[in-house]
Amino acid sequence: MQTKRTIFSNKGLPYLLLAPQLAVTIIFFIWPAAQAIKSSFEREDPFGLRTTFIWFDNYTRLFADPTYLNAFGRTLIFAVGVTFISMAIALLMAVAVNRLLRTGKIYTTLLVWPYAVAPVVAGILWWFMFNPSIGILPYVLGQFGINWNHRIVGNHAMILVIIAAAWKQISYNFLFFLAGLQSIPASLNEAAAIDGAGPFKRFWTIVFPLLSPTTFFLLIINVNYAMFDTFGVIDGTTSGGPNQATNILVYKVYADGFLGLNIGSSAAQSVILMLIVIGLVFVQFRYVERRVQY
């Protein structure tokens, strides 16, 4: 069978068709990244009128700053917590909805709605529910002897932002897990059931291995989400407090650059954050993907 190829009579037409996408990529991605790299080697005066090229001074100052080094640990805890909670709950919901026959589409529609909520709105929503003065959840926790106050207790603040960020991402993970479950042939589960395998054994030996491509994809997406797209959640709930307990790397870039007006340090932090994410994705594709069964 011969494959049909599209032949353009005008050699410039393919480039013309690609021009809008290339323009968007260059203007909104490549150019800002290049500017950040350039600014990371510079220092500006307080009024932004003069810049001085200082080589790697911004980077050496960062790695000598204890607050920046502590932000690495907080970011690790936050990213692992958000990724694990959002994927685990989404998988549980997808398995439950996949067992429904007639009402599955209704539940799917209802569970997808939170994904349409803006991150800052999700953060404020959970801030109200966990508010020590007016929130319902601190009152419930108080019945069990837990004195919740995320405004002064750093661990409480970290739990709050992890829950808010994970809740926002559950819907996205749920859609992909449900699509993956529905693509698994029912005959495999039926054959295992006939052989005497129970529900849990069928899930761990048949269903979950077949979901490994979906799980691998969502793992990458969720790590990037936790590292980059959770700024609105942090800003709407704790603003990095108390005492920088939730000041993760992505929020520290904003705090130092836009609030502290230290553009050079903020640019260096953004470059380091970009390199960290690139490294994580490389490790995932280089080593984790080997365990994926396609």
N, C-alpha and C positions, 0 to 999 in steps of 0.2 A: 504494500500500500504506500503510495507516494504522498508525501506531506506537501500541501500547498504553501507556497511562500508568497508573502506580500511584497510586490516590487513597486517602489515609488519612482515615478517618471521624473520627478523633480528631486534632486539630491538634497536640497535645502528644506524640504517639507518635514522630514522626521525631526530635524532640529527645531523647526518652528513649533511642532506639536509638543516637544519636550520643554520648550522655553518657559512656559508658565510655572511648571513644577520646579525647574532648575532655578528660576528667579526666586521662588518662595524658599527653596532650600538654602540658597546663598544668602538671601537677605535676613532670614529669621533663624538660621542655624549656623552656617559656616562663618559669616561675618561676625555675629556676636561672640562665637567661640574664639575667633582670632583676636577680637578686641580684649576678651578676658585674659587670654594668654599674654598679650602685649602689656596690659595693665598690671599683671602679676609681677612684672620686672621693673615697675615704676613706682615712684612715690610722688603724691601730689601735695601741694601746699594747702592750708586750711580753706582757702578761697577757690581752689581749683583752677588757678591761673597759670601755674607752672608745674611741670613734671620733671622728675629727675630719674634717670636710668640707674638702678641700683643692683642689677643682676639678680642673684638669688637671696638677697637679704630678707625679702618678705617670707620666703619659705623657711629660712633658718630661724627667724623670729617665731614663726608658727610652731615649729617642733620644739622650741624652747619654752612655749607658753603652756602652763599646766591646765588652764581652762580649755584650750583647744584639744589637748591630749585626752582630757576627761570626756570631751564630746564624742570621741571615737567609741568609748565604751558605752555611752548612752545610746549612740546610734546603733551599735550592734544589738543591744538589748531590745531597742525599739523595732528594728527591722526583723529580727527573729520572732519577736512576739506577734507583730502584725501579720507576717507571712504565715506562721503556723496557725494562728487562731482563724484567720480569714479562710485559709484553704481547708482546714479541718471541718469547720462548721459548714462551709459551702459543699464539701463532699458529702457530709451527713445529710444535708437538705436535699441534695441531688439524688442520693440513693432513696430517700423517702418519697420524693416526688415521682421518681421513675417507677415506683411500684403502683402508683395511682393510674387508673385507666381513663375514667371520664373527666375527672376534675383536675388532671395534671396541668392543663393549659391555664386554668384559673390560678392555681398556686404559682405557676411560673411567672405569670404577669404580676402578681402581688409581690413576689420576692425580688423582681427586677427593679421595682420602683426606687428603692434606696440609692441605686447607682446614679439616678438622675439628680440627686441632691448634691449641691456644690460642697466641696470639702469644708469650707468655712462654716456653712450652714450646719453640716453634720457635727462639727466641733461645738458650735454654740448649742445645738440641741442636747448633746450629752453633757455640756457644761451646766445647763439648767437642771437636768435630771440628777446630776451629782453635786449641785450647789449645796453647801453645808447649811444654808439658811432656809431655802425654799424648796430644795430638791426632794423628791420622793425616795430616791435610793439611799441617801444618808440616813433617812428616818428608818428605813427597813434594816439597814446594816446596824443601826443603833440598837435594834431589838436583840441582836446577837452579840452585843458588847463591843462593836467596832465603831470607834469615834472617827468618822470619815471627815477629812478636811484637806482637800488637795491644794489649798492656798498656802499652807504652811508645811505640809508633809510631802517631801519629794517623791517617795515611793507611791503615794496615792496619786500624785500628778502624773507619774509615768504610766500607771495603770489606766488612768482616765484617757490619756491620749492614745494608748495602744487600743483600747476598746473602741474609741471613736473612729480611728483610722481603719481598724479591721472591719467594723460594721459597714463602713463606706465601700469596702472592696469585696464583701461577701457576695453581693449580687453578680458582679462580673465573673468571679470564680464559679459561681453556681451555674451560670449559663453554659460555660465550657464543659464543666463536669457532667452536666445533664446531657449535653450533645454527645459527649464521649460514651456515656452509659447507654444511650439509645442506639449507638452504632455497633454495640457488641451483640453478636447473634444470640438470640434466646436459646438456640439449640445447645450451646455450650453449657449453659447453666442447667438445662433440662437433663443433659447427659450426666453431668456431675451429680445432680440430685438422684438420678436413677441408681448411680453407683454408691449412694449412701452418704454423700458429702453434705454436711449441714450448711446453713446460710453463711455463717462466718467463714468457714473453710472455703466455700465457693467464692466468697468475696476476695479473700486474701490470696488464693491460688489461681483464680481465673480472672475476675473482674479487675482487681487493682493492677496486676501486671499489664493488662490490656489498656489500662488508663495511663500508663507511664508516659506516652508522648504528650498527652494533655497535661499531666502533672508537671512534666519538665518545662513545658511552655509557660504554665502558670507560675512556676517557681521563678523564672526569669522576670516575668511581668510584675510579680508581687515584690520582688527585691527592688526593682527599679521604682515601683510605686512608693515603697517605704522610704527610699533614699531621696527621691525628687519631689513627688506629688503630694506630700503630706504637710507642706508648709502652711496651707490654709487651716488644717486641723490644729496644728500647734498654735498658730496665731489667734485662732478663735477660742481656744480653751485656756492655755496657760501662758502664752507669750514667752515661752522658754523657762519660766519659773516653776516653782519657787527656788531661789538661789541657784538658777541655771540647771535644775534637775531634769528639765525636758528640753534643754537647748541643744538639739541634735545638729549635725553638720549643716543640713540645708537651711535651718533657721539661723544658725550662726553666721552664715554668709550674708543673709539679709540684715541681721542685727549689727554686724560690724561695718557693712558697706553703706546701708541706707540710714541707719540710726546713729552709728558711730562715725560715719563719713570717712572711714579708712578704706578707700577704694582699692589700694594696692593689696592689702591683706585680704580683703574680701575676694578679689579676683584670684589670688593664689589659692584660697580655700576652695573656690569653685573649680579650679583646674585640678586640684587634688581629689575633690569629690568625683569629678568626671573620670579621672584615672582609676579610682577605686571601683567604680561601677563597671568600667571597661574590663578591669582585671577580674571582677566577679563573673561577668558574662563569659570571659575567656575560660575560666576554670570550669564553669558549668558546662560549656560546650566541649571542652577538652577532656574532662574526667567524668562528670556526672552523666553526660549523654551516653556513655558506654553502657550504662545500666538500663537504658531505655530500650524497650522491645517494640519495634515497629512492625 
